[in-house]
């Protein structure tokens, strides 16, 4: 089996994050899997939620990992629409293709936002 060199991983990640990417939260109780598409995830709505555009200049790529250099805050002004829960985040590109998804730690799930709730996400993409 061929292995990808770290410099190759970094090159690939730089090309991946050098496009319009959008960070979204999902409300359905799924565990991300390799065969998923953006349609696998139900984006939350209501409660003051707004998805976040991720700027290329804010990604730091090193050792096969792309990390967004600023935490993204989702501030809620009330409960979200049914089912009213948040399980994790996903990132899509401008054409709607799923790039990455992550389920939050089991100890905080399911999370049900209320007025004043904050979810802070630092997006990361790892090539292994």
C-alpha positions, 0 to 999 in steps of 0.5 A: 500500500502506498503512503501519502507523504506529509508534504503531499497531504499539506498540498492537498489540504491547501487546495481543499481549503482554498475555496468557499467552505461553509460550517453548519450544525446538524440536528439529526442523531447520526454518527458521521461515516465515510459514505455520507453526503451533505444530505445525511445531515439535517441543518438546524434552524431557528433560535438565531442560528446562522451558518458560518463562511470559512475564509481561506486565509484563516486555515493553518495547514501543517502535518496533514491537518488543516485547523481553522485559526479562530473558533466559530461561535454560534450564539442562540437567542432561543430554542431551535426548530424541531427536533431542537437538538444539536449533535455536531457540525459539517462543512460543505463547499459551494457546490454542496459537497460534504467535506467533513463532519464531526459529532460532538463528544457523547458527554454533551449530547444531545445539546438543546440550545436555549436563549443565551446558549453558545456552541463554539467550534474550531473546525479541523480537517485531518488527512490520514 
